[in-house]
Amino acid sequence: MIRFLFKGLLRDKTRSLMPILIVAAGVALTVLMYCYMTGVLGEMIETTANYSAGHVKIMTHAYKKNKAQVPNDLALLNVNELISKVQKDYPTLKIVKRINFGGLLDSPDETGETKKQGIVAGISIDLLSKNSKELDRLNIRDALRKGRFPEKSNEVLLSDQFADKLELGPGSKVTLITSTMYGAMSIQNFVVAGTIDFGMEMMDRSGMIADITGIQDALDMKNACSEILCFLESHTYDDLEAIDIEQSFNAKYSDINDEFSPVMSRLKNESMMSGYFDYIDNFVGILIFIFLFAMSIVLWNTGLIGGLRRYGEVGVRLAIGEEKGHIYRSMIMESILIGIVGSVIGTIIGLGFSYWIQEVGINIGGMIKDSKMMVPTVFRAKITDTAYYIGFVPGLFSVVLGTMLSGIGIYKRKTAQLFKELDT
């Protein structure tokens, strides 16, 4: 029966071609919208990962408990050896060192006396290594407003707003007054290489970015750092993969009885990220539900109209003695075949466009060229397992439902009305 109906659809293009094309278009749009929304909203999570959390992050137990205070006296030691071990155990991870620091930034005048001072909140990253991806990871290249990027370990970047407050510019000398890892006072001179706009109020008020080697010297943190951030090979956060790495690392290296032993924490466990993940999932779910509902209405109407237009055919089949139930079931089977074929074609098309947007992205740099925010200028889609079947919801069930509702009229056909229709 199915084979017979399938051959009928292939031979009668007027009955199958247009419905299949409509279903394929609706499914392709559904899949593309789902992948794009998932990717764009996921960028918010990736921004958090790039700035402060990584996909998984290594700290000491003591630092983790008090990380809001940025306690560098509880930082990781012998980090080069630890990174070598982690890289050997997890060769696909991209590993970077970070030091968060704070203190007082002094702006001297021509005679070397204090002109202005301000509280600084800084982050040190690898700015000088040839293979470092930190500038791109933090999207700093597009945020530069004045000067250039640091080329030496004693050169820093200040937020443009903070630099104006301290009356500083490219080439100005500044003095960082802070405490070392061991609690001693540290006074270190730096040169302002350039200024940037973070696009975040807190960072714009007092932000500073420095090379990690210069800060290690200033804070007496040779072969030490606040945190080790690790990024998955896929460049996107995968909670299941992160859980496996977290549990494996902690089982091998972490000792809960030693507050200075390393402990790994995944992104979802950081601060309020767990609630944020749930919020993103719910938000995506609501948007997709609304879109699926709208597409379902469109495809339901397709099935309904298609069924109504075939009442003449139904009348002929009834006139030659075919049972109403058999006609009804055959129409439903045809709609199932149309829904499956259209959904498969639409899913392939939708995944194709989604993959292109995932790899190439949509560049909105021209739209935000005057923006001061350090936000990604390229939005990408993200293909997940759900994308492979989500299009079948409107593509299959809606068309079948439309055919079922329109087919109810078969049982209401009267013999007298039937012959009248055949006469005309």
Stockholm file with secondary structure:
# STOCKHOLM 1.0

chainA/1-424         MIRFLFKGLLRDKTRSLMPILIVAAGVALTVLMYCYMTGVLGEMIETTANYSAGHVKIMTHAYKKNKAQVPNDLALLNVNELISKVQKDYPTLKIVKRINFGGLLDSPDETGETKKQGIVAGISIDLLSKNSKELDRLNIRDALRKGRFPEKSNEVLLSDQFADKLELGPGSKVTLITSTMYGAMSIQNFVVAGTIDFGMEMMDRSGMIADITGIQDALDMKNACSEILCFLESHTYDDLEAIDIEQSFNAKYSDINDEFSPVMSRLKNESMMSGYFDYIDNFVGILIFIFLFAMSIVLWNTGLIGGLRRYGEVGVRLAIGEEKGHIYRSMIMESILIGIVGSVIGTIIGLGFSYWIQEVGINIGGMIKDSKMMVPTVFRAKITDTAYYIGFVPGLFSVVLGTMLSGIGIYKRKTAQLFKELDT
#=GR chainA/1-424 SS CHHHHHHHHHHCHHHHHHHHHHHHHHHHHHHHHHHHHHHHHHHHHHHHIIIIICSEEEEEHHHHHTGGGCCGGGCEESHHHHHHHHHHHCTTCEEEEEEEEEEEEEEECTTSSEEEEEEEEEEEECCSCTTCCHHHHTTCGGGEEEECCCCSTTEEEEEHHHHHHTTCCTTCEEEEEEECTTSCEEEEEEEEEEEECCSSHHHHHHEEEEEHHHHHHHTTCTTEESEEEEECTTSSCCHHHHHHHHHHHHHHHCCTTCTTSEEEEEGGGSTTHHHHHHHHHHHHHHHHHHHHHHHHHHHHHHHHHHHHTTHHHHHHHHHTTCCHHHHHHHHHHHHHHHHHHHHHHHHHHHHHHHHHHHHTCEECTTTTTTCCCCCCSEECCCCCGGGGTTTHIIIIIIHHHHHHHHHGGGGGCCHHHHHHHHHC
#=GC SS_cons         CHHHHHHHHHHCHHHHHHHHHHHHHHHHHHHHHHHHHHHHHHHHHHHHIIIIICSEEEEEHHHHHTGGGCCGGGCEESHHHHHHHHHHHCTTCEEEEEEEEEEEEEEECTTSSEEEEEEEEEEEECCSCTTCCHHHHTTCGGGEEEECCCCSTTEEEEEHHHHHHTTCCTTCEEEEEEECTTSCEEEEEEEEEEEECCSSHHHHHHEEEEEHHHHHHHTTCTTEESEEEEECTTSSCCHHHHHHHHHHHHHHHCCTTCTTSEEEEEGGGSTTHHHHHHHHHHHHHHHHHHHHHHHHHHHHHHHHHHHHTTHHHHHHHHHTTCCHHHHHHHHHHHHHHHHHHHHHHHHHHHHHHHHHHHHTCEECTTTTTTCCCCCCSEECCCCCGGGGTTTHIIIIIIHHHHHHHHHGGGGGCCHHHHHHHHHC
//
